[in-house]
Amino acid sequence: MADVPPMGLKGLVFAVILGIGGCQEPDYYMSREEVVAMRERVREMFYHGYNNYLEFAFPHDELKPISGTHTDSLAELGNAKRRKDSTYQGVAMTLIDSLDTLAVLGNKTEFARAVTWVVENISFDQDVRVNLFEANIRLLGGLLSAHNLAGDKDLDLMPDYDGELLELAHDLGNRLLVAFQDRYSRLFPYAWVNLKSGIRKNEVSDTCTAGIGTLIMEFGLLSYYTGDYVFYHVAKQALERLWKLKSQKDLFGNTLDGRTGIWTNHNAGIGAGIDSFYEYLFKAYIMFGDKTYLEMFAQTYNAVGRHLKSGPWYVEADMNSARPTHIQFNSLQAFWPGLQVLYGDLSSAMDTQDAFFGVWKRYGALPERYLLKSQIIHTTERYYPLRPEIIESTYYLYRATKDPKYLRMGETMYHSLQNISRVERGYASIKDVKAKTLEDHMTSFFLAELCKYLYLLFDEDNFVHQNSDNIIFSTEGHIFPLPRALHEEFLYGFPSEFDEDAVPKGRRSHMSHGSSGAPEKVSEKDFTCPLPPRIPSPIDLIVDRLNLTRKKNQEEKNESLEAPNPSQDPNHQCAKQVSHGKLNIEVGAGSFFVTHRSGESVHIRNLGTSPVEIVNHIPGKPSVALALDGTRGAMSYSLRVLGRHGQDLQFGASIALFSHEALALVLHDDKISTTAPIPPSPDPHLQVFLEATIVRAKPSFGCKTLENADAVEGKIAYIDRGDCTFIEKVLNAQRAGAAGVIIGNTNAAEGEEDAHFMMGTDGTERQVEVYSVMISKRSADRLISVLEEDEKSGTAENNPKIFQLSRLTHTLPLSPSTPTQTPSATSNINPTPSNIPSKSIKHVNSPSSSPRPGRIIDRTLLASDGKVSSFKYRTLGEWDIQVQESDNVFLLSVEAL
């Protein structure tokens, strides 16, 4: 069993209620009169924001306090791109998010008026694509919290309340539940859902750890109130699946492919993209009483302490090797001391809070990123959108210690906001904490969380503190109940296998508020994975057997690990993780992720579709990216810039997978014309298929129409990273007639100089027709210096730099319908005889020489439909991975070092 917290739950709650320690330092002492005065100042702060929202933005989502207008930002949260033809006009998100803050302030009249308005006017039957995470914590959480408080007879906020908010919450919950569909092809919920139409075609597959792990409280409470168990079941199942994907270091990455369960960002941390995952692991234990959650949290909390903690700070590190990747403070980390208080680790919480607050004192707010080595703000992420996390932690620390220094912290932060953010019509986000410039936006959580925690810090007599053993705050600061019946029901009364007949018909909440008229419950079988699929689909196929063999010169006998047959395993669609000797293998839907103890990783995905992708990486060395297609063969991508006097700049580059159509289009060699003599490639195994002159785009970020379109036309446009999405840059270059795009990771943070990554779409269906790659900051700096040197010397036109994108030449198109091609002089494969059926063709490298690493060394291609049946890959570390298809199941064999 994992380590348990320093104090039991009962002792912990006792400490938070009554206070422990109680050091009274004279420098921090605050009199009762001062505390009451601060409470009233915070009350006025809330109403300055709230009243201006009502006057200038209501019933839209959020206030723009500088211009006195509004934004319907629910459609934009999570960096979504809102459709230009959208008719969405808001659902009063700020009002719903801050309903329980009105109750905390004791304003019964306004609370009742606001609840009544929401019930009578809000409908979630809206044609708007929303982020599941944001809609859950802000809207669903706000409705459930207000429902809980409105029905509390002791508070007497709304004597005539009859559960109307619960009906609205149930309706919203069913609309969000659609994110869990496609159980035959996905392991995790979609990150995006349209409240009216559900999941759109070609929806983005990636999601973040927090997006999966921050559903259990709201969905569980909705199940408790309605008796509709499907919500808790799917949220718990998603959390359990996520838990299985932790690394051998017990760390979690930041983002993953929701279909396959394969990590796409291996950075482990406690900040953005993962923060509330930790929070909900522990709070799920408090809320539902299941010790499994406690054990899970203890295990990952200990891992964070071992691998990410650096003094009072926390860095980001690779989840597999635990090597630091980002030495920086992220403002969303500021919730951590508050969580540590709940867990009972007060000493660590106090040290970390002091460090974080030191950054606030330096700038008057928390920058989004702060570089720890150089002690400066990140070059681009200098903003503060009125985040509440550091005030939340201040509140928890004061409740646990009663140390008045935390009152003084709250006072300091209050005055900072008054001096910097307060404007005539509300409170504005800070665009640059150093320059003190503002942004025309007041986030809903300013009223929902920041003002709530700050007010509670100075209100000792609040009902929250009189009843604190029966409530818990959500990650959005919403007030959820902790009735004993909730523990009893979810520990003993919840059916382990979903049963339609087990749901009480017409179930009422524990407060006896009716839920008649709530939407019909959606069957669990439509969203989760307890049953095998009726009809197998090649996209959904999971490995049947992991056959891992040692090299012949090792003494161990060949070993195999047997997994249940898919037809017999009721959970075969769920992710599997297998450790064997030096190897760790994660298996998702149509994908494998193999890591070696040396740190090398191989990611194989899109099995059953085309093209199959292979990404092979060894830390500190250039990666290899391969795409396998049945009609075009295997393509390996590299970037080469040809300089003067035959001097080459060799760069590692990552490809942009905006669409498979774009990938197919750019592989036609005759689309590109050579603009200068090309020396032969230094690698005889590579054949150039894309080459053109490099021209720097103007403006450099490429986020609007290029000013030098004439110069870019037919050339490769170099663009800096930043200010807009990758696809926006590429499309602007495409409109200018560019043949391709290089994006330099010039905005990389300290410690990320060699980082580059695959660029994805922004979720739209816009089509890219030019090839694009990203290079690291270090490579970009080298490239820019060479280009600038030529511009200054006047040699750019006479001796242009050439961009080469290359592919392997030892695999040729195999489709019989494809015109016969003459093999390259460097090819070591003979052309395919047209009279041999393509399905039986098998090519092997010449036996006279050992295959080079990072290459396909044995494969069978199905040219009839372009899909790859099997292949064998020699990794950069020179161990072999083989994938074979057998009876619609993909088998993985690894010959390890």
N, C-alpha and C positions, 0 to 999 in steps of 0.2 A: 504493500500500500504506500502511496505517496505520502510525503510529509504533510502533517496537518498543521493548521495555523497555531501560533504561539498560545492563543487562548481559545477556549470553546466558544461557540456561537452565543450561548447565554451570557457568559462572562464578557464577551465583546460588546453585546448590546448594552449591558449594564454599564460598561465603561463609557460608551458613547452618550448614554443618557445622563449619568451622574458626574462624569468627568473624572479623570485621574491625573495625578501629577500636580496640577494646580500651582505651578511656580508663578509667583507674583513679583515680577521684576519692576522696580520703581519707574524705570524709563518708559515702560509700556503701559503703566496703569491708566485705566480709563474709568472715570466716575460713572455712576448710574445715570446722572443727568446727561453726560456726554453720549452715552450709549443710546439713550432715548432720542436725543437730538439727531444722532446719525440715522437712527431708524426712520425718523420723519423726513430727513433729507432724501433717503433712498425711496421712500414712498412718493415724494414729489418727483423724483427722477423717473419712476415708473409711469406716473400719470402724464408727465411731459411727453414721453414717447407714445403712450397709449392713446391719449386724447388727440394728438396730431395724426396718429394712424387713422383714427375714426374720422377725422375731419378731411384728410387729404388722400387717403388710400382705400379705406373701407368701401365695399366688401372685397376689394382685390387682395392679393396675397401679402405684399409687403410694401412698406413706405419708402419713398425716396425723399429724405428729409431736406435736402438742399434745394431741390426744385419744387418741392411740395406736390409731387405727383406719386404714381404708384408703379409697381411692377408685379406681374402675375408670375412670380418666380418659381412656383411649384413645377412649371413646365421646363425649368432651366436647372434645377438643383442636380448636382452630380455631373455638371458640365455637359448636359444634354443640349443638343441643338434643336431649338423650337422650330416647327414648321412655319413657313411664312404665311400659309393660308389658314393657320390655326384660328379657331373662333373662341378658344378658351379665355375666360375673363375672371378667373380666380374663384377660390372657395373660402375666402376669408381666413387664410392659413394663420396669419398672425393672431387673429382673435381666438381660433380654436387652440392654438399652441399656448396661449396665455390665460385660458379660462381658469385653471387652477391657481394661477398667481393672484387673480382677483379674490379667490377664496382665502389665500394665505394673507392677503392684506385686509381681510375682514369686510370686504365690500359686498354684502349680501345682495343689495339692490341691483348693482351692476352685474354681478354674477348671474342672478336670476334672469335679468333682461337679456344678457348675452346668450345664455343657454337657450332661452325661448326663441331668440332670433335664429340661432343655428338650427334648431329643430324645425322651425317653420320655413326656412329659406334655403338650406344647403342640400344639394343633391350631388352625389359623386358619379352620376351618369354623365360623365364629361369626356369628350373626345380629346384627351390629353395623355401624352406619354410621360409617366412619372418614374422616379427612382424608387425602387421598392424600399430601400433603407430609409430614405428621407420621409416618404409618405407614412411608413410604419411608425417612426419615432415621433414625428411632429403631429400628424393628423390622428392616426389610430390611437397612439398613446395619449394625446390630448383629450380625445373623446372618452376614453376609458377612465382617465383620471377624473375628469369632470363628472362622469356618471357615478363614480365611487363617492365623490364628495357631495354631489347633489342628493344622493340617497341616504346620506349619513344623518340619522335622526337626531344625534347629539349636536351636530353642527347647525341643524335647522336652517340650511341655506335656501332650500326650496321645498316647503312642506307638501306641495301638491305634485312633486315630481313623480313620474310613473315610468321611468326607464326609457324615455324616448331617445336619449343619446346612445343607448345600447343598440337600438334598432339601426341607427345611423352607422355605428361602429361595425355592426355585423354586416351591413351592406358593403362598407368599405373593405372589410376583411375578406369577403368573398371575391371582390374585384382584385385584391392583391394576391389572393390564393392562386389565381391563374398563373402566376409566375412559377408555380411548381408543376405545371403541366409538362408534357413530353417526357414522362418518366422512362420511356423505352430508349431514350437517346441522351438523357441528361442526368447528372448526379446531383446537381445543385439548382436552386431556383434562378430564373433569369433576373438580372439586375434591373430590368426595365419592364414596365407593363403599361398598356393603354387602359385607362379606367373604363372605357366604353367597349373597345373592340378586342382587348386582350393582348396577346403577343403578336407582334407584326412579323411579316416574312423577313427572313435573314436578320433577325434580331442579334445584337451583339452578344457573344457567348461569354466573354470575360466578366468576372465579378471579383470583389475583394473579400478578404477574410472577415472584416467587420460586417459587410453586407450579408454574409451567411450567418454569422454568429450573433447578430443583434436583432433577433426576431423572437426568441423564446419567451421573453417576459410579456410582451404585448400579445402575441399569439396565444400563449398559455392562459393569460388572464381572460382573453376573449372566450376561450374554450370553457373556462370555469364559469363565467357569467352566463353563457348561452347553453352549455351542455353540448356544444358542437365540437367534439373532440378532434376533428381533423386538423384544426389550427395548431394545437399543441403537438400533435403527432408529426406533422410535416416539419415544423420548426425543430423539434427534438431530433428527428432523423437527419436533417441537414447538419445539425451541430455534431452529431455522432459520426457522420461520414467525414466531416471536416477534421475531427479529432484523429481519424485514422491516417490522415495525410501529413501529420507532423513528421519532422525529420528524426534521425537517430539522436540528434542533440535535443530533442523535445521542443524544437522551434517551429514556427509557422512562417510561411512566406506572406507576401502582401496581396498578390492577385493570382487568380488561377482561371483556367478554362472551365466554366461551369458544366460543360458537356462531358469532358473527359476527366476532370479532376486533376489535371496536370498543372503544376505551378508555372505561371508565366513571369512572375516577379519573385525571386527567391530572397528578397530583403526581409529579414526578420527585425522587428522593432516593437515599440509600444505606442507609436504615434499614428499618423494618418493612415487609413486603410486597414488598421488592425486594432485600434485602441479599445473600442467597446466590446470586441470579442472577449478580451480578458475580463472586462467588467461584468458581462452577462454570464460568463461561466460561474463566477462566484455568487452573483446575485440570484442566479437560477437555483443554487443550493439554498440560499436564504428563503427564497420565495416558495419553492416546491418541496424542500426538505429532502431531496434525493442526494445522498452522500457521494454518488458517482460524480456529480458536478464539482463537489469539493475536492475530490481526489484529482480530477482533471485539472482544476485550477492550481492546486498545490504543485502538481508536476510541472506545469508550464511556468508558474511563478518562480520556482526554483531554477528552471532553465534560464529565465530572463536574468535572474541574479548572477548566475554563473557566467553567462556568455555576453550579455548586453550591458551590464552595469559597469560604469567607469567612475569611481568615486560617487558623488551624488547624481551624476548624469547617466543617461542611457543612450547608447549609440545604436546604429543599425548594423547588422552583420548578415552574411550569407547563412541561410537556414541550415545548410548541410555541413559546411566547414566551420561555421562560427567565426570566420575571419571578418573583421570590420569592413564595411562598405561605405558608410556615411558617418563621419564624426561630427554630428550636429544635433542641436536641440530643435525639435518640432513642436510648435505651440500646442498641438493636440495631446502631447505627452503630459500636459499639466494636470490631467485628471488623475494621474497615477498616485500621487500622495494621498488623495481622498480614498482611493481603492485600498491602499496600504493601511489606512486607518481602519477600514472595515475588517480587514484581514488580521489586524492586530500588530502589524509591524510599524509601530509608532516611531521608533528611532530613525529608521530609513526614511519614513514619510517626512519627518521634520527636516532632515538634512537635504532631501531633494527639493522640498518646498522652498527652503532658504535659497538654494541655487537658482531655481526658476524665478523667484521673486526678485532676485538680484538683477536679472535681465529686464524685468518690468521697471524697476527703479531707474535703470540706466536710460531707458527710452520712453517711459511713460505709458508703455503698453508692451504686449508680447509680439515680436515679429514672427511671421509664419515659420521662418527658419533662421537659426542662429548658429554660425560655424564655431565649433568649440576650440579648434586648434588656433585659429587666428583671432578669435573673440570679436568677430564682426558679423553683421547681418548678411544674409545671402543676397546676391546681386539683384535677383528679380523677385524673390518672395519676402518682401519687406512690409507686407500689409497686416492689418489686424481687424478682422471683420466682427469685432465685438464678441469674441469667444468668451464663454463663461467658465472654462475648466479650471483656471487658476483660482478663481473666486470660490468655485465649488470645493476645491481642496482646502482652501482657507477655512471655509465653513466647517468641514469635517474635522479638521485639526483643532479648531476652537471647541467644538462639541466634545471632543475626546479629552482635551487637556485643560480647557478653561484658561489657557495662557493668554493674557490680554495682548500679547504681541500680535496675535492673529486678528484681533480687533483693529489694531493699528495698521496692519496690512490692508484690511478692508477699507479703512479710512483713506489710506494712500491711493488705492486703486479708484475709489469713488472720486477723489479730487482730480486724478488724472483724466478720467472720462469727462468730468465737468469742464476741465480746462481745454481739452483737445477735441472731444467728439460732440459736445453739445452744440447744436445750432438752433435757429429760431423754431424749426418745425420738427424737432426730435433729436435723435442721436445718429451721427453719421459714422460709418466704418472708416478706419484710417487706412489710407492708401499706402503711405510710407511713414513708418513710425519714427524715422530719423528726421525727415523733412517736415513732418507733421501736416502733410497734405491729406485731404479727405476724399472719400468716395461717396457718391449719392445713393446710399443704401443703408437701411436699418433692418438687420436680420430679425426674423421672428424670435429666435432664441435669446435675443437681448431682453425681451420682456418675459419670455417663458422660463429662462434659466438664470441669466446674469442678475436681473433685478430680484428674482425670487431668493437665490442663495445670499445675495448681499443684504436683503431685508431680513432674512432669517438669522443672519449672523448677529444682528443687533436687536432681535426681538425674542428675548428669553421666554416670554409668556405665551408665545404663539401655540395654537392648538397642535401644530406639528410636533412640538417638543413635549407636549403633555401626553401625546399618544405615539411617541416615536418607536415603541416596541412593536407596533402594529402596522407600520408603514415602511415603504422602501421607495427610493427615488429611481426612476428610469434614467437612461443615458441622456434624455432630453430634460431631465429634472422634473418629470411628471410624478405625481404622488400615487403610488399603487398600494393597495391594502395587503396585509399579511394575516388573514384570518386562519385560525387553526383548521377550519374545515378545508381550506385550500391544500394544506399539507396532507390531510387525511385522504382527500379525494385523489390527488395526483400520486400519492405513494401507494394507496391500497385500492382505490376505486376505479382507476383509469385502466381501460382494457388494453392489454399488451398487443392484441391483434384487433384492428378496427372492426367493429360490429355495428351495423346499422341499427339493430334492435337494442343495442346497449345505450343509445342516446335517448334520454328522457324526452318524450314529446312535450312540446310547450314548456320546456324547462324555464324556471324563473331564477333570477340571481339570488344570492344569499340575502340580499336586502329586500327581496320580495317585490322587485320592480318587474313588471311584465315585459316580455319580449315578443308579444304577439305582433304579427305583421313583419317580422324580420325576414330577410330573403331566405329562400330555400337553401338548405345546407348542401354543399357540394360533396359528393362521395369521395372518400379517401382514395379509392382505387384509381381515380383519375389523376392523382398527383404524386403518389409515393411509390415505393419500390418493394413491397413485401411479396409480390407474386411474379412469377416468370411471365414474359410476354407471350401472347398467343401466337403471333407471327414474327419469326426472326427477321431482323433487318440488318444488312451489312454495316450500317453506320453504328449500330448498337453493340456489335459483337465484342465480347470480352474474352480474354485469354482463358483457355481450358487447362493448360498445363504449363508450368514454368520448368523448363528442363535446363538446369545449369550444370555444365561440365567443366572439370579442371583440365588443364593442359596435360598432355601425355607424360611429360617428364615429372609430374607430381605423383606422390605416392598414393594420395587418396583415390578411392574408387569413384567412378562416375555416380553422381547423385541426382535425384530428381525430386521435385516437390509437386505433389498432386493437389490440384484444386478440385472442388466438386464439379461434376458435369453440369453445364449450364441448364440442362433440362431438369435437373434434380435440385439445384441450389435456388431457394426462393429469393435470395438476395444477390444473384449473380450479376445484376446490373450495377451493384454498388462497387465502389473502388476497393481494390485490394492492395496491400503493401506487403512485400516479402523481403526479408533480409536473409542473405546466405553468404557466409564468409566475408569476402571483401566487397560484396555487392548489395545494394539496396534497390529494389525494383518497385515502382508504383505503377499500378495498372488501372487505366480508366477506360471509358467507352471509346474504343478505336485508337488507343494510344498506350505507349509505354514510356516511362521515364526511369532510366537506369543510371545510378550513381555508383562510382567506385570509391573505395576508401582513400585513394590518392587525391580526390577532389574532382576528377574528371566526370562529366555527365554527358549522356546521350538522350535526347528527347526525340521520340518517334511518334508522329501523330497523323491523323486523317486516314488511318487504315480503313480500307473499304471504300474510300473515295479517291479523288485525284485532284492535285498531286499529293502523294505521301511526302511528308516533310521530315527531314532529319537535321537536327542541330547538335553538333558535337563541340564541347567546350572543355578546355583545361585552363584553370585560373592562371592569368598572367601571359597567356599565349593567344594568338589569333584563333577565332572559332571557325568551324567549317559549317556551312549551311548547304544542304542538298535538297533538291526537289525531284522526286521520282514520278515519272508519268509514262504510261504504257505506250503512248504514241511518239513521245519525244525523247525518251530515255532518261538518264540521270544528269542533272545539271548542278554543278558546284560553282558557287559565286565568289569572286574575289574582285578587289578594286586595285587598279594599277594606274598611276599617273606618270606619264613619260616626260622627263625633263630634258634640259639641254645636254649636249655631249653624251647622250646615251644614259644619263643618270636617271634612275627610276625612284619613285617614291612608292613603297609597297605599304598598303593600308589593309587592315581588317575592316570589313564592312558587314552590316546587317541589312537584310532585305525588307522592303515594305510589302506586307501582304494585304493590300487594300482590297483585292479581289482576285479570284482565280482567273477571271477573264483577262485581267491586266497581265497576269503572269504568262498566260498563253499568247497574248498578242505580241508582247515584246520579244518573244523568242524567235521571231522571224528575222533572220539576218539581213534580208534585202530591204528592210525598213530604214537601215542606218547606212549613211555614206561616210566614207573615210575623208577627213579634212586635212590630213597631213600624213607623211610617211610613217609607218608603224614598224619599229624594230621587232624582231621575233620575241615572243614571250619567253622569259627565262625558265618557265616550267613547261616541259614538252608535253605534259599531260593536259594542258589547258588550251582551249581554242577561244579566241576572242569572238564574241557575238554582239557586242555593243561597244562602239567607240566614237568619240566626238570631242570637239574642243570644249574646254571648260570656260564658262563666263559667269562672273559674280552677278547675282540678281540685285536689282535696285527697285525698291528698298531692300536692305539686306535680309530682313526677316521674311520677305515674300508674302506678307499677309494681305496685300491688296494688289490691284492691277500693276504689273511690272512696268516700270518707267522705261526700261531698256529692252522692250519686247523685240525690237529689230535685231539687237545684238544677240539676244537669247535664242531666236528662232533657229531651229536645226542644231542647236548646241546643247551641252549639258549645263543646266543652271545650278550654281552653288548657292545655297540658302542657309542662313543661320537658324538654329533652333530657338523658339520662343515666340510669345505674343499671340499665337493662334495654333490651331491643330495642324498636325502633319499633312493631313489630306487637303487642308485649305491651301497650304503652301504649294503642294504638288499640282493642284488644280489650277492655281494662278500661273504656274510655270507652263502647264499644259496649254492654257489659253493663249499664252505668248508664243506657242509653237515649239517649245523645248523638246528635245529628243529624250531627255532624262533629267533626273534631279539627284544631286548630292545634298544631304542635310547634315550640317556639322553640329555636333553636340556642344556648342560653344557656351551654353548656359549651365554646363555641368557644375555641380557643387564641388567644394573642396574634397579631394579624395576620390572624385569620379572622373579624373582626367582621361582614363583609358576606357570609359564605359560607352558602349553603344548598344542599341537593342532594336528588336523588330518593331516596326511602326505599324499600328493598327488603324482601323477606320474610326470615325467619330460617331458611328451609329447610323449615319445617313446612307442612302442608296446611290450616292453620286459615284460615277464611274471614272476610274483613272485609266488612262491609256498610255502612260509613259512609265518607264521603269525608274524606281527610286531606291536609294540606299542611304543609310546613316553611317557616319564615321565619328570616331571619338573626338573629344576636345583636343587632345594632343595631336591627333592626325589632322584635324581641321586647322589648328594653328600652323602646322608645317605647310599645309597646302596653301593657306592664305598668304603666308610669308613668301612663298615661291611666286604666287600670282602677282602680289604687290611688287616684288622685285622686278618682274618682267614689265609691269605697267610703268614703273619709274624709269627703267632703262630703255623703254620704247621697243622692246623685242617681242612683245606679246603677239603682234600680228604676224611677224615673220617666223616665230618659233612657238606656236601655240601649244599649251599643255593639253595632253590627250587623256581622256578618261576611258579605261578599258574595263569591261565587265566580261568575265570569262566563264566557260563551262568545261566540264570534262569532255574529252574527245573519244574515250574508249567505249562509249555507248551511243548507238545510232538509232534513228527512228526505225521501228520494226513493222509498222503497219503495211500490209501488202499494197494498200491503195496509195501509199506515199511514193513519189517518184524516187527511183534509185539514186543514191547520193554517193559520190566518190569519197572515200575515206580520206581524212586529213593525213598529211605525211607523217604526223606524229601519232596517228591512231594505231593501237595494237590489237584492234578487232577487225576481222574481215567483214565485208558487207553481208547482210542476211540474204541467203538464196530465196528467191520469191516463191519457189515451189514447196517450201517447208512450212507447215501450218504454224502461224505465229504463236499459238498457245503452247507449243512444245519447244520453242526455241530457248536455248540456254547458252549464255556466253560466259566464258571464264578467262581471266587474264592468262597471258602466256606463261607456261610453267617454267620458262627459263629464268625468270626473275621473280623475286618475292614481291607481292603486291605492296604498294606504298600505303601508308596509313592515311586515314581520312578519305577512303575510296570505297565504292561498291565493288566487291570482288567476285560476287556470284549472284545471279538473279534470274528469275523467270518472269517475263512480262506478258500480260494479257493485252494484246494490241487491239483486240476487237472492240473493247469498250473503254480503253485507256486506263484501266485500273491495274494496280500492281498486285500480283499474286504472292510473290515471295522474293526475297533478296538477302544477301549477306554483306555486312558492312564491316570493314577493318577500321577500328577507331584510331584516333590520334595517339592513344596510349598503346596501340597495337594489341588489342584484344578484339575478338570477333563476336558480332551480334548477328543472329540469323532470325528472320521472321518468315514463317510459312503459313499458308492457308490450308486448312483441312476441314472439310465439311462445314463451311461457313464459320469456322472458328480460327482465330489467329494464334499460332503457337510461337513462343519466344524461346530461343536457345542462346545461351551466352557462354562462350569459351573464354574464361576469365584468366587474368594473370595469376 
